[in-house]
Amino acid sequence: EWSALIAATLNSFGKLDILVNNAGISASDPDLFSTDIWDRVMDINAKGVFLGMKMAVPEMRKNGGGSIVNISSISGFVGQRIVHMGYNASKGAVRLMTKAVAVQFARDNVRVNSVHPGVMPPMRTSKLTGDPEMRKKLISAIPMGRAGRVEEVANASLFLASDDASYITGTEIVVDGGYLAQ
């Protein structure tokens, strides 16, 4: 899939300047040690980001640089009782892969950063974020007292992808209403 996507991008635009790795799933399971959940979450959230960077970095190096923005989560910073530990591990992996690739390819003008959203609008696929009582509890713990907006995550990503962030690599922007600052 990645090979076809990169080929289509090169065919349409001539080069690859920006990659936003935004695919991901959440997971909760009463069995916190479920290897099926672990494998699925790690494959999509961590391996997906790895494969995207594996395919994008060589193309960006050929063209004198580029910007990769990896979408992670505040779950990459802290453990949580309400999600499967594989989710936390996968988002932590995204955070540290971002830093590693940023350092390894900075001299090639390939910038790599991550964005870490907190509570956002309910996802149609998530039982946790769609439950009204759970949302109320989650939002009450946020200093700004509200969930984030998708546009706020998009704007952080756009900034990191832009030339305005030309001296920023290996860092993360947390978009969480102050939750992790507590």
N, C-alpha and C positions, 0 to 999 in steps of 0.2 A: 504494500500500500504506500509506504513512504517513497519508494523509488518512483512510482507512478505520479505521486503528488509533486515531487521535486521536478520530474521531467515535464509535467504540465505547466508548472510555474516558469521554468526556463523557456519553454516553448512560447508561452504567452507574454512574458515580460523580459526575456533575455538574460536575466540574472536573478539571484535570490538575495534580497537585502534584509528582510525581516522574517523571523519565524516566531509565532506565538503558539506555544504548546499549551493548549487549553482543554484538552480532553481529560476527563477524570470522573470517577465514581466515588460515592460514599458507601459506607458499609456499617451495619450494626447486626449483631447476632448474639443470642443468649450464650452461645458457645464462644467465649472470647479466645479460645485456642483453635478455632476452626481453620484447618489448613486450606480448605476449599476457598473460604473467604479471603484468607491471606494471599493465596496465589492469584486470585482474580484481581484483587485490589492492587497488588504489586505489579502485575502484568500491565494493567491499564494505566495506573497513575505514575509509577516509576519507570517501568520499561518503556512505556510509550514516549515519555520525555527523553529518555536515553536514546531511543531510536531516531527521534526527530532531530536531536542534536548531532547524532552520528551521520545523518544524511545531509544536514544543513551546513555544518562547519566546513567541510571540504569545498563546497560551492562558494561559501562566503570568503574563504581564504583565497580562492582563485580570483575573486573580484575585488580584492583589497579590503574586505571587511563586511560587517553587517551587525545586526542586533538580534539577539534571541531573548525573548521574554517567556519565562516559565511560570505558569500559574500554579501556585501551591495552595496553602491555607494556613491560618493561624494554628491549625492542628500539627503543623510541622515544627512548632515551637514548644508545645505543651502536650502532655498526656490528657486524655479525657475519659470519663467513665461511660459516656453515652455512645461511643463509637468503637468499632473493632480496632484493636491495636494495629492491625495491618494498615488501616487508614492513616493513623499517626505516623507509622514507620514510612509509608509511601510518600507522604508529604514532607517528612524530614529528609528523605532521600532526594527529593526534588530540590530542596533547599541546598543541600551539600553538593549535589552534582552541579548545580548552578555555579557555586563558588569554585569548584575544581575546574570546570571547563572555562570559566572566566579567566582564571590564572593561567591555564595552559595555553590559551589562544589570544591573550590580550595583545601580545606583540604582533599578531596578525590583524589587529584592528577588529577582532570579533568580540563584541561586548555581550555579556550574558548576565541577566538579572532575573530576579523573581518577584512576583506579586503575591501577597498573602491575604486573601479576603477573610473577613470574619463572618458574622451572621448576615446573610443576604436574603432576598425574597425567597419564598419557599420554592424548592425545585419539585417539579411534578413527579419525579422518580424517588423522592426521599420521604419516607414515613416520618422521620424525625423533624425535619424543618417544616413539614406540612401540618403537624399536630399543633392546634392553637394553644393548648396549655404549655407545651414544651417551648413554643416560640415566645410566649409571654415570659417564661422563666429565663430564657436565653437573653432576651432583650433587656430585662430588668438588671442584668449583670453588666451591661454596656454603659460606660460613663456618659456617652452622648444620648443614651436613652432611646435609640432607634436602630433598626436594621440598616445596613448599607444598601446602596442602590447599584445596580449593575453598571450604570454609567460611571460611577466613581472608580470601579475596578478598571473599566475600559480606559478612562482618562489616565490612570496611573500607568497602564500598559502602553498607551500611546506616547506618553512622556518618555518612558524608558526606551521605546523603539525609535524615538526621534533624534535628530542631530542635537537638540537641546540637552541631551543626556550624553554627549560625546565623551565625557570624562568619567562616566559612571559605569563600573562593571563589577560584578561579584557581590552586589548588594541586594537587599530586599526592601520592598515598600510594603508596609503592613497597612491594610485598609480595613480597620476594625472598630472605628469609633472610640478608640482608646482602651479597648479591652485588655490588651497585653501590657499596657502601661501600668496596670494596677499592681 
